[in-house]
Amino acid sequence: MPAQRSVTRTETQTRAGSGEGRVNEDYALIYAEGGFAVIVDGATGFTKVNLVTGESDASWFARTLTQALCKLLAQPTIATAEALERAGAKVAEAYLQLPGADATARIDQPNGSLAVLRWNQGVTEVTLLGDCTAVVLLQDGAARVLHDDTLTKLDDENYERMYRYATEHGATMTQARKVS
């Protein structure tokens, strides 16, 4: 009789910020035996349009992307980049099936950042998109902080553009945000 393995799969969500009606927009899954972990930090569109009943679009996005991604990552022959592409396409297709989604401006569609960690035979692969950060403990005990600063740079460029507009036109930053 073959030896039985116990399989541990942990799903977790972070706690939503304070305030009435706050919905958690983060989702995480750790599948130790499958050799991967996924964290998706959902983000609400700028005007907070919501097409999903009972939760925010960003919460729906984070959960749906995590689940789709995990099904693909559980197949070791599928590369992480391919899994991301296929899961993203599946989530986009599902979102466009929601009533009103086809008329929703891109800036109002849910999105997010993510971290994917895969490990196998002593090799760890880390994929970061957006503003997620991963801390990896190395064999020598040192910790390495990994971060994609693309969004930070984009934010800095946009804030600079807004500041220039506000200064040149005597506008507030809120007014400049609407124009930029």
Stockholm file with secondary structure:
# STOCKHOLM 1.0

chainA/1-180         MPAQRSVTRTETQTRAGSGEGRVNEDYALIYAEGGFAVIVDGATGFTKVNLVTGESDASWFARTLTQALCKLLAQPTIATAEALERAGAKVAEAYLQLPGADATARIDQPNGSLAVLRWNQGVTEVTLLGDCTAVVLLQDGAARVLHDDTLTKLDDENYERMYRYATEHGATMTQARKVS
#=GR chainA/1-180 SS CCCCCCCCEEEECCCCCSSTTCCCCEEEEEETTTTEEEEEEEECCTTCCCCSTTSCHHHHHHHHHHHHHHHHHTSTTSCHHHHHHHHHHHHHHHHHTSTTGGGSCGGGSCEEEEEEEEEETTEEEEEEESSCEEEEECTTSCEEEEECCHHHHHHHHHHHHHHHHHHHHTCCHHHHHHHC
#=GC SS_cons         CCCCCCCCEEEECCCCCSSTTCCCCEEEEEETTTTEEEEEEEECCTTCCCCSTTSCHHHHHHHHHHHHHHHHHTSTTSCHHHHHHHHHHHHHHHHHTSTTGGGSCGGGSCEEEEEEEEEETTEEEEEEESSCEEEEECTTSCEEEEECCHHHHHHHHHHHHHHHHHHHHTCCHHHHHHHC
//
